[in-house]
């Protein structure tokens, strides 16, 4: 088995994380859970704890709010399944890192290239292992246009990250009200390849 990526998209409280856990539970072998969130306030700590209770206690935990690809490199030996939960928080952390935002406002690319490099690094590292990686991410591009530049840049960056990973993924699911809708299977989109434009 070569490396395999499964992307699970959806809105808030759509069942994304639960579905990712279910995928891993159906597989044999060691599971590595990669958490990208940081417990910055009581509400976030409560959310993290609620997600922790949904996972088996024997799963390995890797906390990586930034540089997930680099962090994975030293933790994949013997692992059969990886869950990255979630890409949305990783992108936010990149955009809010010192390289992306200054006191004078947004830098010209505001982390877009950093996001692209991070996705490429994750895919590159995974390609060296026989592992299934389930990536959880929010779909934030279906609502109203955000009213500030930082939120718009985050929306754009996450949309780019989702596109890049969807291209590499063998399977893509969209969660709606707890129901998984498969929108890519067998590494193929349900449209002619020539009709799909470059991510942008």
N, C-alpha and C positions, 0 to 999 in steps of 0.2 A: 504494500500500500504506500503510495506517495502521500505527501502532505495534502490535506483537504481542508478547505475553509467553508464554513456555513455562516451566513450572515442573517441575523434575526433583527428586523426593523419593526418599529411600531411607535405609537404615541405613548404618553405617560399612562402608567397603570393599565397597559394593554395586555400584559401577560408575557412580555418579552423574556424577563429573567427566569420565570417559572418554566417556560418552554425550553430555554437553553439548558436548564438543569435537567429537565426530562430527557433531552437528547443525550446528555452525558450519562444519565442513569441507565439508558438502554445499551450502553457500550461497556465492554469489559476493560480492565486495566486501570492504571493509575490516572487520576484526574488532578490537574493543576488549575486552580481558580485564580485569575488575575484580577485584582480589584483596583480600579483607577480613581475611586472617590476618596476624598480626604474628609475626616469627621470635623468639619469646621464649626458646627453649631449643634445644639441639642437635637433639632429635628433631623439633621443629616446623620447624626450618630444613631438615632432611633431607626432610620431607614436602613442603614448599614447592618444594624443588629437584626432587623426583620429579615433581610436577605440572607444573613448568616444562618439563621434558624432553618431556612429552606434547604440548606446544603448538608450533605452527609458530613459527619465530624471527621472522617478519615481522609477527606480531600485535602490536598496541600494548598496553602494560601500564599500568594505572592502579591504584595502591595506595591503598585507601580503607578503613581499618579502622572509620571512623565517617563519618556524613554522606555516604553514597553518592549520594543524590539530588542534593545540592548539588554534589558532585564531578563527576557526570555532565554537569551543565549546560554545562560548558565544554569537553567532550571529544567530543561526538556529531556535530559537523559532518563529513559525508562518511563516517560509519560506517554500515554496513548491519547488522552483527550485534554484539551485546554479550553477554558471558558474565559473570555475577556469581557468583563462587565464593569463599565461600558465604554464604548468608543466615544459617546457623547461627552462624557466627563473628561476623557483624555484630550479631546479637541479643545474643550473649554480651558483646561489647564495649560495647554500649549499657547492658546491665544492670550491668556492672562499672565503668561510668564514674562520675565524681564525683557526677552527679545522682541515681544510682540506689541507691548503697550508701554508708553512713556507718559510722564505727567503732562506732556503737551498734546496728548491724544494718540490716535492710532498711527503706527508706522505705516509706510506705503502698502506693504503686503499683509501687515497685521497677522503674521503667523501662517498665511496660506502655504507658503513654500515649506515651512517647518512641518505643517500637517502632511503635505505630500511626501516629504522625506521620511516621516515617521511611518506612514503606511507602507512605503516601499521597503523600509527596514524590517518591519514586522513580516511582510511577505518573504523577504530574502531569508530571514532567520528560519521561518517555518519550512522553507524549501529544503533545509538540511536534515529534516526529521520526518519519520513516518508517524505523523500525528494528525488528529482531527481537531481543528480550532474553531470553536463556536464563538462568534463575535456578536455582542448585543449592542444595538445603537438606536437612538431616537430618530424618527422621521419628523423634522421640524419645518419642512418646506411647504406644508399644505395649508398653513394658517395665514393670518394677515401679515403684511409687511411690517417688521418691527419699526418702532418710532425713533430708534437711535442707531448711530453708526456701529457701535460695538456689537449690539445684538444682530444687526444685519450682517456684519462680517462673520460672526459666529455661525449664523444660519448658512452662509455661503461656504464657510470652511467645513462644516459638518456635512453639507450636501456633497462637497467634493470628496471628502473622506469616504462617505457611503458609496459614491459612484466607483471610486478606485477599488474598494474592497469587493463590491458587487461584481466587478469585471473579473477579479481573481477567484471569486467563490464558485464552488461547484453547485451549491444550493443557496437560494435566498428566499426567506420567508417574510411576509408582512403580517404582523399580528393585529387583529381587529377584534376588540371586545373578548379577548382571550382565545380567539379562533385563529389558527395559523393558516395563512393563504400562501401557497408555494408559487413564487413568481419566477424562479429560475431552477432548473433541474438538469442534472447530468452535465453541468458546465455550459449549458446553452440557454440563451435568452429566447423567449417565445416570439421572436421577430427575426427577420433576415439580418445577419451580421453587418452587411453593408449599410443598413439603415440606422445604425447606432453611431452617433457622433462621439467625438472625444469628450471626456469629462471637462466641464467648464462652468 
